[in-house]
Amino acid sequence: MATLTVDEGMVVAFHYTLRSGTGELLDESEGGPPLPYLHGAGNIVPGLEQQMLGRAEGDRFDAVIPPAEGYGERRDEPPMEVPRGAFPREAQLEPGMQFATRGPKGEVVPLWVRAVVGDTVQLDTQHPLAGETLHFSVEIVLVRAATADEQVHGHPHGLDGTTGHHH
Ligand code: ZN
């Protein structure tokens, strides 16, 4: 059987370590399952998706992704301030936490918690890693064809394509 390589319409799962330009550990898959994504669907940052093209299971590589191909350049803008009471009381609000709200046209707008100051929550419309050059170390552990459902949904349904989720 020919080796499957990463291309449009393939589900790829990988382990990764993500460090900043100064070597600070930002994120890693160590200790958990590998991260699956659907190639060509924009599930991961564009620069990393490009570097995945043509690779196969077992490949390891390092990739340096500039902000423009990562989470974007950071705009210098103050955070939005929202009263703590606007959130569910039981919500644990931590810096970096992501959630979504609806814009004026019903579009989904992602927001991140920058800080909680007293009874005020500071929110950022930019990803916490905007402006960062991303240093990835990647190991590809799975390459398979996406199922028809995955193609339609634009994301993987777990490592084997059958993990249930509800839409
Ligand atoms: Zn789905």
Boltz pocket constraint, residues with backbone or C-beta under 6 A from the ligand:
constraints:
  - pocket:
      binder: B
      contacts: [[A, 149], [A, 150], [A, 153], [A, 155], [A, 156], [A, 157], [A, 165], [A, 167]]
      max_distance: 6.0
